[in-house]
């Protein structure tokens, strides 16, 4: 066996074993990875049997948490290894694809992991479909007698919906056909699995046509990524639909169908407002590419497509109390891993709780500045190549993830479909953020593991967040350097011209 063959086998074996390790811990009764579960949704199946076989079902408390920490650290290390060898071209794309599919199928045998968000999806759906109220005005606290009241996250119990109106309509549809809490978990996780696999298929097809030597890497960064598998797909997050909209839009841009790409991103925005960033950049590029006399018309066309889709989905929920449909509410929240929160706490500590507002102003300004630089580059290089337009979308999503007021593990999925196209620094920053977020969460319920949960929070605040801040500095410096020097924002050996098509 040659050296590359041995390395390939070692990388694949490490990936499989680490997946089995995390899955076995996740399927152990009382696992620190599982949130509150309804009756009938407890761990079962082959991974539960494996946990019993190796004796994990007899391990409890802090000992089980430590095993969980080791498992996610091993998963992060194995992912980095297999991704490296995929980038080197040592692992066939077909092998990576089938392994990714196998992992997604295996997730069906695991319980809900790491997050209670599916309960919020279901609750908002029931408010709309069952209680015939507006979930952007009413909150779960208005219906405390509902069976979901015991499961929704405490932080979100008195919060109106903060998701896009299309997703709220999907949740309402699910609420009409599902009548038990376990059923909600099954349906929303099935949606997440389908969206993740569809994203992989779209990305694989796109990269196979454009950069076939990167196909294995492009599939691996999505399909073998533990933060995608365990903290995004297995938790049923709708961020996978945002990733699918981004991947679809990029594929449509390369096909020369920019109006269709705008529609794809508009649909993503109707699931979660995140997709508004690449949508904005795409519209800027489309308008800048046209002759001066046609720019306004092009801009109006793209805005009309996005606005028409938004209005069609939002009509049932429009109200005077919150015309933003949850966006103002969401802007007031702050995530425990976000760099902006770290600096707010730091400023409060050194100023006696008087200057904590400064980072809440500075970080949005930095985000706006980063998006301005990206948009300016699109205008400068107009008509921008398809690779630049898609690369700009990736840059925008990376900046949004790191500069936004909330940073959660599943947010990394937004930009991953474009990781293969990004230059070295933002690509490595995106991968490093994936690795950091993989190990950022090893306990879910503070009531079950109070000491370990406090340790997890400490680790997130003082280890993960400083690392993310360093990554943020790297990516902003690289962006500023590239826009000053005219270095491309996309990592392409040559320009890939966009085929003729709709604009």
Steps between C-alpha positions, in 0.01 A plus 500: 500500500641838398540787745204699356281188524597446863434865582162484324402190692613656827303820435182315407535263794547793739188667362287186535626416850451855625146505361424173679654639819284814506190307391550245778531773764193671353298178522597429861208546743541833678751623242626857552441555127121460518254772600172428677325223306136391493395143570571287197794711380758350733813337353451163337621291209851386405690782670312440826595133473861601435495723808379208708756268343794722597352579841426869447150455639664443839692828490331810641558860606833670444664180378255476212552868421876447482453213259276729296771768494753246377258383230437847354872583516576176314231584244653844442849353458380226264306752293806722463703197390251371242443853369874548453537178306192585293654835410817316395294288263579170671135406569262443207195725491273196461635353824442825689148529356393151604652544844308827543176328397568216744556747785174680425306174495663396827376823663147363471589256778606773741279712726468876472836658583636823649205735446131554579435716194272242336259550789491872425436427131209278601362747754490787252338268248234403754436865590425567131319177410351385828433818694435717192718781628795689353827345628681829433277658766395213726758291688506147643438658842154599379413130469666339803261206500648362178696172518803678353523735800711248690754476218555842341813681616437734797669790321254476212181426695385862505656596164302537175619328183834616362506279190398587147131490405545209259651289778215598730256384233689171470486462879125568492456235231693249711284591800188416301615146426700412812334475839777392739836639608698198379345540157622859477856383567477236227362740238736791562804272512388337175482847342851578626641171369336549160624860477854401596515217247349722230765764573775240464358384167474856365852589615649175367346554157612862486858431607528196273434728202716792612784368718488118492823474700315659795185289488605267783590797720175682422296192599710423807480852647123457508423131522774384739498811720401409860355845568271449201412140582447509876428863583307601189339199332438284808350801675263570209609858432353699215846647430549204266229650277695827496809304393296336224379839376860629494626193313213519251557871443870444434424221251249726325752785485749270328222399260439866414154505658528789742129574530447140605792533743331804651183296545696219667658738750169677558349165595792446736430840656140390554637217713757707686608861448863387465463451125434872460877565502588292191175619341607863539843430352352307210262784414786753513706284264208453260428872480868596469545256211250681279562813291423823686164548334381153602619486860188645660280266300712200603496609862123540495456159341704319765341695784156422358580127491619498861230736622222313323603169653531660845157661475336177385637314802456783752143612427338272763728640772525872423413713801549850635652386829802336336520583128854359493364149572746419774810679370492775762448237769791293370732802487458538875631152576863413565674162474739360757780433249475822299809726500273803548377358830858441618589864438177626653579310818860625490396864452247471781762349730754778445246786502266404781218390268496827305673426167356160416286660230807590293560151349129477415557803278851422376432144382204589273712783361784254432257264328360781287856605415600148400193463278574841347853390409368179343230686308749763384720225361203363307437845353868562423533174310165522326394303316621264772571141408273229637780385729536848648125533557482163672820568693362834619196318638731274699699794635181673608374196688832446679501864612136479611568184700796650687374857542136428579360529855430126515741219420376143530652178361241457225574847360818366339283311248409822317836550328622140476349441151744764370808394698657343189492837321635723777868604511731339753447731799117511508490130412725410791310738729175328407649156564660609827169645615337166420756322714465748786121476497518120490660500845311803630200309633515177699210546740148604411290505817639691801256327734655161424868594499525825694876496568588379152262752346674784686836365382364487144389864522840601638677311220280668240550849639874485568636246250268475200401866474858637519594253226207620290610861559846415368341339194283809453807723501669277241207504261443876529870571443499275194186666365646849548830396342329344198271794433790745531731305269240373257574137585205278400237414760458158342755221480496424131797429269319678222173676441201277436274699273130489574303335219235701325174491691251710687631797693 
